[in-house]
């Protein structure tokens, strides 16, 4: 795939309209790489002028801060802010709610102030503006889809409608879980739990959440976060339902339905 980097664009004297922040999961996790590719496919198809940082992008420091290592977080954050400010970046879009929340809400006090948009909102804007054109008879028409609210998108940043509007554009039947929106249940990966063993308990959080998703009768569980995607996929596998149930990011659903 042809993905321009900031260094290449700057060398040509050009600057992108938007910087796509890929994030650790989107860069290194094999499953999340598919989400990155789907989002890039959308950007390329509609001709958005964008770039990525490539090897200059570090982890935002979100897991370090959540796990209590403030020193590590600030080191990572300052390095990222230096790079972003050096390129005079104004607008950032990311497919990860953790990156979104950290850059939007925690970088300003360290000197990094940008317009940060999550890809759910970005996709909704592009659909509303008529830039994303979907096939009349898309592959998801009439299918039951349930959407899992990411904590960092929902409760932390009050973004509930955008991902649902994106799913509605697919002509699918959106079915809600009992716990949804501000009452949604965490997938179990937030707060750096993605990278450590969970504490002792009766049920794993992701299995509890997947059970709620399966109860809706949906054949697709839609997510807007690579961590949520991993946890829900593990839950579906644990229930031996991977033949019947797909866990897909909203970007993958849109990319598969483009005209």
N, C-alpha and C positions, 0 to 999 in steps of 0.2 A: 504494500500500500504506500502511496505517496503522501507522506505527512511532513509538512514543512516545519522546521525548527526556528526558534527565535534567532539563533545565531546566523542561520542561512538568510533569513529575511533581512536582518539588520545589515549583513554584508552587502545586500543588494540595495540598501537604502530604503527598504519598505518596512511598514509596520502593519500588523494584523488588526482587524476590527475586534477580535476576541482571542484571548489566550485559553486554550483547552488544558486544564490542569488534570493530568491523567491519574496521579495518585499511586501509592504502592500496590494496592490490589490490582488496579487496572493495568499496571506495568508488569507485575511479576506473577500474579496468580493466573493459572491457565484458564480457569473458568471466567474470571473477570476480564481477561484479555478479549474474550468474545464480545463483552459489553463495550469495551473500548473500540473494537473494530466496527461494531454496529453503529456506534455514535459517530465515528469518523465517516462511515459510509453515508450517513444522513448529511453530515456537513459537506462532504464532497459532492453529493447528488444535487443539493440545492445551491451549491456555489458560495458557501460562507467563507469569507477571508479570515482564516484562523492560523494559529501556529501552536506548537508545544515547546516546552523548555528542553525536552529530551534529557540528555545526561546531566544537565544543569539543575534538574528538579530533584529536590530531596523530599523525604517524608515531611509532612507539615509539623510533626511532633505531637500530634493528637494522642497516640497510644502512650507516649512517654509521660505526657502531662496527666492523663487519666490514671496511669499507674503510679503517679506520685513523684516522678523524676522531673522536677521543675527545671533543674539546671540543663538537662538534656533537651527539654522542650525549647527553652530560650535559645540555646545554641543553634538548633535546627531552624527555628523561626527567624532568627536574625540573618542566617545565611540565605534563606529563601527570600526574605524581604530585600536584602542587598541586591540579589539577582533581579527580582521583579522591578525594583525601583531603578536599577541600572538600565533596564530596557524600557523604562517609562510606561509600564503596564497600567492600563486603566480598568479594563473589563476582563473578568475571569469566569469561565464556565467549567464546572466539574461534575462528574457522574457519581461522586462519593459524598454523602451527607456529612461524614466526619471531616473531610478536607474542607467542604463548604462552610461548616460551622466554625472551624478553627480560623480559616483565612478571613471570613466575614466578621466574626465577633471577637476574636482574640488577637489578631494581628494588629489592629489599629493602635492599641496601647503600646505596641512595640515599634510603631512608625510605618506600618504597612496598611494604607487605606486604599481599598479598591472596590469597584462594583462587582460583587460576587453573585453569580446566578447558579442555582442547581439545574442540572439538565432537565428535570421534570418541568420546571417553570420555563426554561428556554424552549423546550419542545412544544409546550402549550402555546407560547408566543408565536412560534413559527407556524403552527397549525392555524391559529387565529388570523395571522396575517396572510394566510393562503400560500405560504412558501412551501410548506410540506403538503404534497398532494398524494392521497392514498388511493389505492385501487378500489373500485366500486365493490367488487366481489373479493374482498380480502380473505385471507386464510383463517381469520379469527371471527368472521361474521357469525353472530348467533351463539358463539361459544361462551360458556360460563367462565368468567375470570373473577378472582377475588384479589384484592390489593392489600398488601401488608404495609402498614405505616412504619417507616423508620423513625426511631426516637429522635434522632438529630434533625430530621426533616420536619416531623410533626410537632411533638411537644416542645422541642428546643427552638424551632423557627416558625411554627404555626403554618406550615405548608401542607395543606390537606387536599385542596381542590384541584391544584394543577395536575398531579399525576392521574387523578380520576378523570379529569377532562380529556387528557391524552388517551386514556383507555376507552372513553366513550366515543372518541373519533374512529375507533376500530369497528364500530357497529356491533360490539360484543355485549353480552349481558353481564353487568357488573353486580356481583353479589357480595355483600359485606359480612365479615365475621362478627360474632357477637361483641367482641372487644375490638373497636376500631376508632379511628380518629384520635381525639385526646385521651380516650380510654383504651387505646391500643396496648397490646402486650409486647414487650421487648423480645427480640429474637434470641437474645442471650449473648450477643457478641460485643455489645458496647462497653465502654469503660475499660478498654484494653483486655476484656475477657476473651477476645478472639485469640489472644496470644498466650493464654495461660490455662492451666487446668481449673475447672470450676470447683467451688467448695462443695462439701458434702450436702446432699439434699435428697428429697424423695424422687423428684422428676427433673430431668433436664429441661431448661426453659424452652429450647428450640423444639423439643418433642411436644411439649404442651401447646406451643404456638402452632405447630404444623397440624396437630390434631384439630384445632379450631378451624384451620384453613380447609382441611379435608371434610369437615362437617358441613361446609357450605355446598358441597357437591360440585365445586368448580373443577374444571380440567386443567386450568392454568392458574398458578399462583404468581402474581405480578409483584415485583419489588423495584425499588429505585435506589438500592444500596448494595454494593458488592458483598459486604459482610452479611447482610440479611439474606442475600441470595445463597451464600454458602450454608448458613444455618438452616434455612428452609429446605435446601436440597438434601442436606444430611438427614433432616427429619422425614422427608419423603422416602429416602432410601431405607431408613429405619423401619418405616411402615410397609416396606416392600410394594410401593405404589409407583415406582419410577417409570413403569411401562404406561401407566394411565395418566399420571400428573406431571406437567412440566413446570419448572420454576424459571421464569424469564424476566429480564429487566425490561422496563418500558421502552428503552432504546432498541432492544432486540425486536420487540413486538412491532414498533414503528418501521424499523429497517426492513423487516420481512413483508411489510404491507405497502412499501413505496411504489408509486406508479412507474 
